[in-house]
Amino acid sequence: MSQGLFATLQQLLGAAYVQSSEEAAPYLTDKQGRYVGQVIAAVHPANTEEVAAVVRACVASDTPVVVQGGNTGLMGGATPDASGSAVLLLLDRLNRVRAVDTDNDTLTVEAGCILQTVQDVARNAARLFPLSLGAEGSCTIGGNLGTNAGGTAVLRYGNTRELTLGLEVVTAQGEIWNGLRGLRKDNTGYDLRDLFIGSEGTLGIITAATLKLFPLPKAQATALLAFDSLAQAVQFLSHARAGFGASLTAFELLSGDCLALLREQFPKGPQPFLGAVQPWFALLELSDNHSESHAREAFESVLGDAFEQELLANALIAESLAQSEGLWLLRENMSEAQKRAGRNMKHDISVPISQVEAFVDHTDALLQQHFPGVRNFTFGHLGDGNLRYNVAHPLDSTVEAHMANYAALSLLVHDSAHAHGGSISAEHGIGQRKVGLLDRYKSPVELDLMRRIKHALDPNNLLNPGKVVEVIAS
């Protein structure tokens, strides 16, 4: 049957756009090299109609379909399993900009568009598309939608779901739903758009989206702030929200240990606050729609009040674009700094901002109790409660010995996040890596609803099986 399907796919797309498993090897391993799959074929459709035709062919042969964008995910959500029974559907050729509407402030693009390209198209139209991620040079809009990506500007603009007005989706039956409406008000029934966003290709294949655009800021101001405690950083965030209002774009947390690691791994990079004793830092960005002087005045007023109220230990304000970019390098280089220092256990968790201090204090102590000497490198989007709670090996041990404790250590971290009202996945999704954890953290009612939705939209369990939610055989 697989040979017959391979030939059918070649007839539908052209032989040049259908690859064997051996030819498709670069697409069959996830970014971190944790998962390696096999496929009947990897296909590169050129448009939505071809995507639908591929899905219909797979349905006719009872063949699973795994969709992949830029392959930058961290949970294995876009990697097929090792059985070789699936078709991998790549959206790299669906990369067209369909419409730019500056009167409606919308941009309609296909799912294979690179995020940075979307940002550039918006900027060329004197608009801003604010989604910004470390992988923006290679991740795609389809992947961003599939995982409901967040990034650094969630505090002001929201995550991908909040930046999306409409979708075009190929269903599990190979039908095309055109929901590319650029409407900010459309109360005509169930919100199908929000159902597909964040579903990681398990309910339908997103092929295009209508996205929100915003005015380009006339000025941006950046500062690196130092805090005597995490509680002080949280208190300052409330102060900054009140003082800056909607102009507050980003508030990125870095522990003192993170800053030390950055200095160690990037000795030629920015070296702010050398000799500082503060345990916590935050990168703050303000986007101003008035002028440079207005942004500077707001900075001086809000930060000045914070010093008077003892909500801030120190502040370094960027005086130029180059200095601002240098400060942002600190945040952007964290993943590479950790990679250079050796593998560690990464946790993408979220808790209510009011619980951040309690979560960190409790979990740090818990890990030292059970795994003495481990080192915490905690950073992330404090403005929306999303932390990268990463744990490195003790200095008197090895990376291999540390990683052998992955399951037990991560269970403590996830249990603690859950106990503090949080989530075990803030923006990286569930994929295949965390799919087995949901039984522990979601109620039976919630899981049953998820499975019923999956069965209703994909009754044969052909779209990205084994990801997000485990389907119970009837």
N, C-alpha and C positions, 0 to 999 in steps of 0.2 A: 504493500500500500504506500510506503514512504517514497518508493521510486515513482509511482504514479502521481503522487502529490507533487514531487519535485518537478516532474515534467509539466504538470498543470500550472505550477507557479511560474515556470519559464515562459509558458505560453501567455500568461496574464501580464507579466512584467517585462519580458525580454530576458534572454539568457544572461546578459551582462549584469543583471540586477538580482540574480539568485545565486547564492554561494553555498557550497557544501560546508559541512562542519569544519573541515580542515582549512578551507579558505577563510572561514569566518572566525578563526581562532582569536584575533585581537578583541572581538566583541564578546567572547564567551567567558571572560574573567572579569570580576568586579575590580574597582579601583584599587582596593587594598590587597588583592590577590587571595582573598579568603575563600572565594567560591569559584569553581570552574565547571562549566556545563558543556553539554553536547546538544546538537540540534539536527533535525532532518534537513533544514535549510535556514539560511539567513536571507531575508528579502529586504529590498530597498525600494518601496513604492514611490512613485513620483507625485501622487496627489491623493486626495481623500477617496476618490472613486476606486483607485487601485488598492488602497488600504481595505476598503469595504469588500472588494473582490477577493483579496487574500483571506479575509476572515470568513467569507462564505465558503471558500474552498476548504478551509480548515474545519469548519463546522461539518461539511459534507463528509469529511474523512475522520471526524471525531479526534481532531488534532489540537493540542493546546497551543496558545499563542502568547508569547512573551514580548512585550513592547519595550524598546530602549531608545533613549534620547542621547545625551552626551556621555553616558556611562560614568557619571561622577558621584553616584549615590554611595552611601556608606553602609547600607543594610542589606545589600544583595538583592534588592527588589527588582533589578533589571537583568539579572543573570539567570538563565535557564538551569534546570537541574541536570544531573549527570546521566539521565536515562536516554537522552537522545531522541525523545519522542515528540519534541515541540518544534514549532517554527518561531524563529526570532525575527520580529518585525522592527526594522530600524527606520527612524523618521528623518534621517539626515537630508533626504532630498525634498522634504516638505519644509522648505526654508524661505518661503516668499513672504514679503510684506504685502498684504492685500489692500490695506487702506489706512490712510492717516487723515483724521478728521479733527482739525484744530478748533473748529467751532464747538464740537461736542467733546473735545478733549479726550479722544479715544484713538487707539491704534489697534488694527486687526492684523495679526501675524499667524503664520503656521507654526505648528508645534515643534518643528525642527530648527527654528531660528535660535541662534546663540543669544544668550541673555545680553552680552555686551553689544551685539549688533542691534538689539531692540533699544538699548539705552542710547546708542549713537543715532539711530533713526529718530528717536524722540528729540534728542538734542538738536539735530539738524532742522527740526521743525520748531525750534525755540520752545520746547517742552521738556519735561522731566518724567522719565519712568523710573521710580525710586527704588525698585528692588535691586539690592546690591549684595553679592555673595563673594566669598573668596574664589569660587570656581566660575565666576561670571564669564571668563574668556572661553570656557568650553561647555558649561552646562546649557541645557536648552529650556525654552519656555515650557515645553511639554513635560519635562522632568520636574521643573519648578512647580507646575500645576499638580502633577501626580503626587508630590510629597507635601504640597502646600508650604513651600519654602518661606523662610522668614527673612534672615539677613540682618543687616545693621540698622535699617531705617524703620523697623516695625513700630518703634515707639511713636513715630509721627504718622506714618502712612499705612501701617498694618501689614499683614502677611500677604502671600500671593492671592489667597481667596478674596481678601478685601480690595485687591487691585484689579479684580476681574469682573467684567460686566456680562460677558456672554461666552459660550463655547460652541464648537462644532465637535461632535463625537460620533465615532463608529461604534455601534452597539455590538453585543456578543453574538447577535444574529446576522451581522453584516449590513445592518441598516445605517443610514446617515441621519443623525439629528442635527439640524441647523438651528442652533440657539444663539447665533452671533448677533444678538440685539444689544445695541449700545445704550440701553436704558438704565437709568438709575432708579426708576420706579416701574415695577412690573409685577403686580400682585395678582397673577392669574393662575394660581394653583401651586403645586409642590415646586420647590426650588431645586430643579434637577442639576443646575450648575453646581451648587454647593455639594451635592451628592458625589459628583464625579471628581471634584477637586479634592485631593488628599487620598484618593482611593488606590493609587499606585498601579493603575492599569488593570485592576481586578473587576471593575464594573463596566468599563467601556474604554475605548482608545481615543483620547483627546487629539484632534488633528489641527485645530486652530482655536484662537481665542481673541476676544475683543477686550483690550486692557485700558485701564484708566491712565490718563496723562495729567500732569500738573504743571503749573507755571515754573519756569526755571528760577531758582533763587537768585536774587541780585547780589547777595553776599553770603558767605559762609565763614563761620568762626569756629576755631578748634582750640581746645585746651586739654592738658593732662592734669588731673587733679589728684592730690594725695590725701588720704584719710587715716585717722588714727585707729579706726575700727570699721568693721563691716556695717555695724549699726549706724555709724556716722555717714557712711556712703548712702545707705538707704534713706536716712533722714534728709540728706542733701538732695537726693533725687526728688522727693516731694517738694522741697523748696524750689528746685529748678523748674519743675513742672508749673508751679504756681507763678513763678517769675517770668519764664519764657513763653508759657502757653504753647500754642501749636508750633512755635518756631523751634522747639527742642526736637532735634532729629535723631540723635543717637546718644546712648549712655552705655559705654562698653567697659565692663569690669575686668581688671587684671590684678591678681594677687601679687604681693611683693616677690614671691618665689617665681612667678611668671616673668616679672621684670628682670630678675637676676638671671634666669635661664636665657632670656633674649640677649642680655649683655654678654653672656658666656658664649653663645652660639653665633652671635652676630657682632663681634667686637668692633667692626667698622660701621655698624649701624648707629641709629640714634642712641644717645646715652643720657637721657634725662634723669634728674634727681639722683645723681651719683652721691652715694653716702647717705641717702635718705633712709630713715628707720621705720617709716610708715609701712604697715602690712598690706594696705590696699590702695589701689589706684583706679582711676576711671578716665576714659577718653570721652569727652563731651563734644558734641557738634551742634551748632546752631545754624539754621538756614533762615536767612532774613529776606523778606520780600520788599524791603525798603532801600537800604544802602549799607555800605561798609561802616559808615559812622554810626548809623542806627544800631547795627549789630554790635559794634564795639561798646557803645553806651549801655546796651542791655547787658553785655558781659560784665562790664565794670560794676553796674548796679547790683546785679544778682550775686556775683561773686563777693562783692564788698559786703553785702548784707550777710552772706554766709559766713564770712570771717568774723563779723561782729557777733553772730549767734553761735560761734564755735562749731559750725557744721563742716568746716574745711580746714585741713592742716596746711596745705600749700597748693599753689596753682602755677602752671606754666602755660601761658597763652601764646599760641603761634602768631608770629608777627608777619608771616608771609605764606604764600601758597606752598613753597618748598618746605617750610617748617611744619605746616599742616600735614603735608604728605609724609613727612618723616615721622610724625607722631602716629599717623595711621598705619605706618609700616610695622609699628610695634604689635598692633592687633593682627595685622595680616600675616605676620611672620610666625605667629605662635605655633601653628601646625607644623611648619618646617622646623622650628626650633626643637619641638618635641621629637620629631622624626630623627633629627641628627643626634639627639641625646639617647635614643633607643626607644623601642616600642613601649607604650603604656596602655593602660585600660581607659578607654574613652567612654564617657557617659553623657548623652544628650538629654538632660532632664529639665523639667520646669517645675517651679513651685510659685505660689502667690508671692509677690514681692515682699509682703509683710512677714513671710516665713523664710526668707532667704538666709538671714542670720542664724535662725534656729536650726535650719537644715544643715548648714555648713558646720556649725559648732558641734551638733549632735553626730553628724556622719564622720567628721574628722576624728572625733574621740572614739567612735565605734571602730573605725578602721585601725587605729593605733592599738586598741584593745585586742583585736583579733589578728591583725597583721602588722606587728610592730615594725616601725622604721619606714613604712611606705611614705612616699612623698606626694603631696597633693599639688596639682597645678590647676587651679580653679580660675576660670575666666568666662566671659560670655556677655550676653545681652541683658544686663541687669534691668534695663528699662522695661522689659516684658517678662522678667523672671526666668529666662532661659539661660541655664548655666552649662558650660562644658566642665563637668566635674571629672577631671582626668587624674589617674593615680599611677605614679611611676614606682619602679622597684626600689627597695632599700639599697643604700649605697654599699652595704656589706653583703649584698646578695646579687643574683644575676637576673637579667631580663627573663630568661627561660623559666627560672624557678618562680618568679613573680607571675608570669602569664599562666602557669599551671594552676594558679588560684583564681583564674578569671571568673568561673561560674559562681563560686562562693562569695568572692568580694563584690562582684556586680549585684548579686542578690541582696547584699546588705545595703548597697547604694540605692537600688530600686525600691526596696522595702522602705527605706528612710524617706525617699521622695514621696512615695505613696502615703506614708504616715503623716507627712506635712502637707497633704492636700494637693500633691503634685502629679506629674506624669512621667512615665519612663521614656517617652519620646516627645521632644518639643517640636523639632522641625526636620529630623532626618527620616522620619517614617518608621514603619515596622519591618517591611521587606520579609526576608526569610530568617533574618538573624534574631528578631524579637517575636516572631509569630507565636512561639510556644509560651510566651510570658503572659499573654493577655488573660488566660484563664485565672491567673493569680491576682490580677489587678482590676479586672472589669467584672461587674456583676453578671450573674447568669441571664438576667433580663436583657442587659445591654448586649452581651454576646449573642443571644438568641436573635435580637433585632438585626444585628449585623449579618448573621448567617441567613436570615430570611430575606434581607435585601439582596445579598449575594445570589441566593437561589432564584429570586424573582427576576433579576436582570441577567444572570448567567447560569441558567438551570443545569447546564452540562459541565460547569466548572472548567471552562476552556481558557478563560482569560487569566493569565498569570497565576496558575494554581500553586498552592503552597505558600502564598504570600498574604500578609495582612491578617487574614482570618482563616483558621483551620475549618474546612468543611467536613461535617460529620456525614458519613455515608448513610443513606436511608435504607 
